[in-house]
Amino acid sequence: MADIITVDDPDDPRLSDYTGLTDVELRRRREPAEGLFIAEGEKVIRRAEHAGYAMRSMLLSAKWVDVMRDVIDEVQAPVYVVSPALAERVTGYHVHRGALASMARKPLPTAAELLARPGTRRIAVMEAVNDHTNIGAIFRSAAALGMDAVLLSPDCADPLYRRSVKVSMGAVFAVPYARLENWPRDLETVRAAGFPVLALTPDAKAVPLDEVAPHRLDRAALLLGAEGDGLTPQALRAADTWVRIPMAHDVDSLNVGAAAAVAFYAVTAGRGETGGSPTR
């Protein structure tokens, strides 16, 4: 059972995991280096624990102690109880959900290890998606629509950053992911593992998704680019097939989060069927 400790000093060093949560650049550097991430809200904390992430500590306002009692009884990490005003001073914002937890990161698998896992047939590959909200939304769609794994280019945002975790509602814990080290050269690793690379682009030369029939492929890797710029020319050249979502009413493209959800459904619907592979 965890120790429950009331803290009334915002400078208490025991609260250091939670300081400056609104400083994006600081947290982006600090959290991976220190092997931690922040889970916010009851559901997300429970999902992180259920996914096997070890808890370092919890930061709760008093009324949340009873709500989180079953979690407190299960973990050995300290629970720091603070007033809402003190929580705001420490974190830099009003903690609406009243519950935060500092969790220990797990070592990431390699891309090759993910691709070799039994049952891995549908993966998403992201290039330079550096907006945490988009990362969270894409992971949520990936989990909901049955994608098996996610691969990230070196410059993608951190899926375990607080905003990403919050937007995904903890879905980042449900989909295994890895980082590619050499971009876009490592797309050849994906292809060599038997995954045709389908690059999602609004380019007029791209083939409509329904014509490619990706749900009939034995395996498929869907390549997504950043908001606005989309995929780089280098990534497009490395793909097997360019695919697009047909648009109406002169709309040229969708937000990458919305586009990912549509495309994920297209590549996972009827996934029990298998067939040929797309052409370059």
KOLNUVO-108481 format. One record per residue: x, y, z of N, C-alpha, C, O, CB in turn. Coordinates in steps of 0.2 Angstrom, whole numbers, plus 5000, padded with zeros to 4 digits. Atoms other than C-alpha are relative to their C-alpha. Glycine has a CB too. Example, Ala and Ser with C-alpha at 12.3 -4.5 7.8 and 13.67 -1.06 7.14 Angstrom:
BEGIN
500449945000506249785039500450065000500950055003499550005006499649944999506849955036499650055003499950115004500250024993
***
This chain:
BEGIN
500449945000500050005000500450065000500950065003499550005006499649945001500650174995500050055007499550045010499850044994500049954995501150305008499650074998499850094992500750025003500349945002499950455008500350065004500350065010499249995002499649954997500850615012499750074998499750094992500850004998500249935001500150795013500650044999501050055004499550025006499549955002501250925005499750075000499250084996500449984994500249935000501051115008500550054997500450114997499750025006499549965003502651175000500149994993500349934991500749995004500050015007502651204981500849984998500949964993499850064996499350015001504551194982500349935003500949925002500550055002499850064997504551024990500449964995500049944989499449965003499750035005505850924980499749934998499849904993500749985002500350075002504750764981499550014994499249974991499649985006500549995005503550854969500450024993500150044988499650065002499649985006504950884956499849974993499950004988500749985001500250035006504250764943499450044997499350034991499749935001500649965003502750884941500150074999499650114997499449995005499949925001503551054940500050024993500349984988500750015003499949975006503351154925499749964994500049954989500750024998500350045005502151044915499850034994499750004989499449965003500249965006501651184903500650024996500550054991499650065002499449985004503451214898500249944995500549894997500650015005499950065005503451104882500749984999500949924999499650024994499350025002505251114878500449975006500849925005500450074998499750024994505851084896499849925000500249885001499850045006500250074999504750924897500249964995500349904996499250005001499850045005505150864880500749975001500949924999500050044993499350024999506950864885500149955006500449905006500550065001499950034993506750804903499749935001500049895003499750055005500450074998505450664903500449944997500549895000499350014997499750065002506350544891500749995003500949945005500150014992499450014997508050584899500049975007500449935009500450075000500150034993507350544916499649945000499549915006499750055005500450075001506350394910499350015003499149965006500449955004500749994997504650464916499550034995499750064990500050045006500549975003503050524909499450025005499449985010499749974993500649984996501450604916499449984998499249994992500050085001500750025002499750524916499550055004499650065010499949935002500449954997498350644919499349985000499049964995500050074996500750035000496550594925500049935002500449895001499750024993500150074997495850444933500149954995500449904996499350005003500050055005495550344917500749994997500949934996499550024994499450015003497250374910500549975005500949935003500350074997499650034995498150334926499949935001500349895001499950035007500250075000497150174927500349964994500549904995499349995001499850045006497550124909500850005000501049954997499850044994499250015000499450164911500249945005500649915003500350075003499950054995499450054927499849934997500249884997499750015006500350075003498449914918500549984994500649924993499350014997499550025006499749924903500749985003501149974999500050064995499450024997501149884915500550055001501150045003500349954996499549954998501950054918500150015007499650015011499850074996499950004993502750064935499950085002500150124999500749985002500149934998502150214945500550035005500849995009499350005004499549974995503450334953499650045006499950035011500450054996500449974995502150434962499350034998499250034992500450075003500649975002500450514962499950075003500250085009499449965002500149944997499950694965499250014999498950024994500350064996500750005000498150714970499750065005500050085010499749935003500349954996496950844977499649955005499549905003499550054996500350044995496050784993499449964998499449905000499950045006500650045002494450734985500149944996499649904995499550054997499950065005495250614973500349945004500449895001500550034995499750064996496050504987499549945000499749894999500250035007500550065000494450404989499949974993499849914992499450025003500250025007494150394970500649954998500449904995500050064995499450045002495950324968500249955005500849925004500550054998499850054995495950214983500249944998500749915001499450005005499850065002496050054974500750004997501049954998499449974995499349995003497550114964500550015006501049985006500050054995499549984994498350184980500249935004500749925006499750055005499950064996498050014989500549954996500849904999499449975001499650045004498949924974500750014999501249974998499749994994499349985001500550024972500450025006500150025011499950064995499549994995502050054982500350075000500650105004500649955000499849935001502350234976499750055004499150045006499950024992500349954995502050384987499550044996499550054990500650055002500649965002500450484985500150075004500050075010499349965001500049934997500650674988499350034999499150044993500650044996500649975000499050754993500150085001500550105005499549985005499849935000499050944989499350044999498850014996500550024995500649965001497751084988500050024992500550014989500050075004500049985007497151134970500450064999500850064993499350014998499649945001498051304972500749985000501150004996499950055006499350025000499651214976500249964994500749974991500249965007499950045006499451094962500150054994500650034990499449954999500049955006499251244950500750035000501050044995499550055000499349974999500851324957500649964998501049984995500150025007499550055001501851164955500049994992500549994989499949945003500050025007501251114937500050064995500250054990499449965000500149955004500851284930499450014997499350064993500650004995500750005003499051254926499549975005499749945010500049974993500550034996497451214934499849934998499649914993499350045000500150075001497351024936499349985000499049975006500449965005500750015000495551004931499849935003499349935006499750014993500250074998495450814934500349985007500149935009500349954995499850014993496350824951500449955001500649935007499450005004499650064999497450674948500550004995500450004989499649945000499450005004499150664941500449945002500549925008500450064999499650054998500350514941500750014996500650024990499749934999499350015003502250504937500149934999500149895003500650045004499950075001502550344928500749994997501050034993499449984995499450025003504150254923499949984993499549934991500449955004500050025007504450234904500349935000500749905004500450044995499850075001504750054897500550014994500550064990499549954998499550005006506250024885499649994993499149944993500549955000500450015006505550044867500349944996500949934996500150064996499850055005505649894855500350034994500250094993499549954998499749985006506649904839499449994995498949964996500649974998500550015005505649924823500049934997499449904996500250054994500050075003506249754817499649955005499349915003500749985000500450054996505549674833499350015000498949965000500350025008500849995001503849754831499849974994499349944994499950085000500250035006503749704813500049925000499649894996500550024994500050075000504149524817499549975005499549915006500749985002500550034995502849504831499449974996499249994991499750065004500650045003501549374827499450045000499250075005499949935004500649975000499949444821500050084998499550114997499650005006500049935003500649614815500050004993500449984989500750035002500149995008499949654798499850074998499950084992499449954999500249935002499349834799500450055004500350055010499250015000499649954996500549974804499950074997499850074991500749985000500049935002500550154803500750035001501150015006499550055004499449974999502150254800499950074999499650104994500549974994500149935000502250434804500750044998501250025001499850035007499549965001503450564797499950075002499550105000500250004992500049934998503850724806499350025003499250085002500250054995500649984997502150724815500250035007500349995011499449945000499749974994502750844829499550045004499750075009500550044998500549974996501050904835499749955005499549905003499450034996500250064995500650814852499249994999499149935001500250035007500750015001498750834849499949954994499549904995499650064999500050045006498950754832500249935002499949885000500350024994499750064998500050614839499549965004499349905003500650015004500550044996498750574852499449984997499149924998499850055006500650025004497250574840500249944996499749904995499850064996499950055005498150464828500149935004499949885002500750014996500050064996498550334842499449985002499249925002500550025006500750024998496750344848499749964994499449914995499650065002500350035006496150304830500449934999500049884997500150044994499650075001497550164828499749955005499649895003500750015001500250054995496950084844499349984998499149924998500150025007500850025001495050094840499949964994499449924994499750075000500150035007495250034822500449944999500449924993500150054995499750065000496349894825500750004996500949954994499649954996499350005002498149944819500449975005500349975011500250084999499650044995499449834826500650035003500850015008500249944996499449964997500949954828500050064996499750084991500649954999499949945002501550124825500850015000501149995004499750065004499349985001503250174818500150085000499750114996500449964995499949935000503950354821500650024997501249994998499950035007499349985002505250444811500350045006500050055011499950054994499649974994506650524822499750075003499850085008500750014998500349944998505750694822499350015002499050065003500250054995500750004998504050644827500050025008500450015011499649934999500149994993503350704844500049945004499949885002499450055001500050054995503350604860499349975001498950015004500450025006500650024999501850494861499850005008499250005010499949934998500150004993502050494880500050075003500050075009500549955004500149944997502050674882499350015003498849995000500250064995500649994997500650734893499450014996498949984996500050055006500649985004499550814880499949944995499349934994500250064996500250055004499750664868499649945004499149925001500749974997500350054996499250544882499350025001498849985001500449985006500749984998497750644887499650004994499049984995500150085002500450005006497150674869499849924998499249914996500350034994500250075002497250484866499649965005499449915004500749964999500450034995496350444882500449935002500049895004499349994998499650064998497750324886500149954994500449894996499749975006500050055005497650234869500849994998500949944995499650024994499350015002499550264867500349945004500849915002500450065002499850064996499750124880499849934996500049884998499750005007500350065003498750004869500349984993500349924991499350014999499750015006499750014853500750005000501050055002499750054994499350005000501549964852500350044995500150054990500349935000499749965005502750084844500750005001501049985006499750075001499350005000504550104840500250064995499850094991500349944997499749955004505650244832500549974995500949934997500450055005499550025005506550224816500650055001500550115002499750014993499449964999508350284817500250044994500550104994500549965003499849975006508750324799499450014995499149964993500649954996500649985004507450414789500250034993500750084993499650055004500550055000506850374776500349934998499949894996499550024995499650065002508150234773499649945004499649895001500750005002500350064996507250124787499449984997499149934999500050025007500650035003505750114776500149944996499749904995499750064995499850065003506649984767500049945005499849885003500850004997500150054995506649884783499349985001499249925001500350035007500850025000504749894783499949964994499549914995499650075000500250045006504649834765500349935000500049884998500350044994499750075000505949694768499649955005499749895004500750015003500350044996504849634782499349984997498949945001499850045007500650025003503449614770499450055000498850034998499749935002500549954999502449774772500150054994500550094994500050045007500049945005502049874756499950065003499450075007499549984994500049934997502250054760499550044996499650064990500750045000500549965004500650154755500050075003499950085009499349975001499949934998500950344756499450044999499150044993500650034996500649965000499450444760500250074998500550115002499650005007499949935002499450604750499450024996499149984992500750004995500649975005498150724741500250014993499850034989499850065003499749995006499250724726499549974995499349914996500749974999500550025005498150704710500349934997499949894994499950054995499750065003499350564704499949945005500049885003500750004999500250064995498850454720499449964998499049994995500050035007500550055001497750304718499550015006499750015011500249934999500550004994496050314728500149945004500249885001499350014997499950064995496150204743499649944998499849884999499950025007500550065001494650094738500349964994500149914993499350034999499750045006495550054721500649965002500649904999500250054995499550044998497049994730499849945004500149895004500550045004500350064996495949884741500549985005500749925006499849944996499450024995497249884756499749955005500149925007500250065003500350054996496049784766500149934998500049885002499350015002499950075003496349634755500849985000500949934999499850004993499350025000498249644757500249965006499949975011500550075000499850044994499049524768500350045006500250035012500549944998499749954995500149664776500050074996499950074990500749985002500049935003500149854774500350055005500250045011499350024998499749944995501150004781499750064997499850084991500850005000500349945003500150164779500550065003500650075009499350015003499549954999501350314778499750075001499350094996500650004995500349934998500750484786500550055001501050045004499549995006499549944999501550654785499750055005499250045007500150034993500249954995501450804796499550054997499350054991500650055001500549955002500050934796500350054995500850084997499750035006499849955004500151054782500549984994500349984988500450065004499550025005501751004773499949934997500149924991500750005003500150075003501250814771500749975000501249995003499750004994499450045000502550694767500550034995500450074991499949934996499549975004504250744760500149964994499949914993500750005005499850045006504850704743500449945001500349894997500350054995499650064999506050584750499649945002499749885000500650015005500450064998504750484759499549984994499449924994499650035006500550025005503550484744500449964995500149914992499850064996499650045005504950414733500249935003500249884999500750044998499950064996505250284746499449955000499549895002500350015007500650045000503450224745499949954994500249964989499450045001500250045005502750084735499550034996499550024990499849935002500649975003501150164731499750065003499750075009499449955000500349944997500350334733499349995000499049974995500250074996500850015000498550334739499750065003500050105007499949945005500349944997497350464743499249985002498949935000500050054994500750014998495650484751499650054995499750114995499850025007500449955005494350554737499650055004499350045010499549964996500349944997493750724742499450034996499450024990500550055001500649975003492050814738500050085002500450105006499449975002500149924998491551004738500750045000500750085003499750005006499349975001493351054732500450015007500850055007499850084998499650004994494051014749500649964998500649914995499749965006499450035002495850974746500349955004500749905002500550054998499750054995496350874762499750015006499350055008500850025000500250004994495950834779500550015005501150005004499649935002499650004994496750864796500449935000500049884999499750025007499750065000498050724798499749955005499749895003500850015002500350044995497150654813499449974997499249914997499850035006500650025003495550644803500149954994499849904993499550054998499750045006496450574787500249935003500149885000500550034996499850064997497250444798499449955002499549895000500550015006500550044998495650384805499649964994499549904994499550045004500350025006494850364788500449944997500249894995499950064995499650055003496350274781500149945004500249885001500750034999499950064996496550154796499449964999499549904998500050025007500650045001494750104793500149964993499949904992499450045000499950035006495150074775500549944999500449894996500250054995499550055000496649964778499849945005500149895005500750035002500250054996495849864792499349974999499249915002500050035007500750035002494049834786500149934997500449934991499650054997500050065003493849654782500749974999500949934995499750014993499350025001495649614786500149935001500749905000500350035006499950075000495349434787500149974993500449924992499449965003499950025007495449424768500750024998501050075001499550044995499349985003497149424759500050004993499549974990500549955003500049995007497649464742500750014998501250005001499550044997499349985003499049534731500350065003500050085008499950014993499749954998500149674733499950064995499950054989500749995002500149945004500049854726500650014995501249984997499950065004499549995004501149904712500350075001500050115003499849994992499749944999502450044712499750054995499950114995500849994999
***
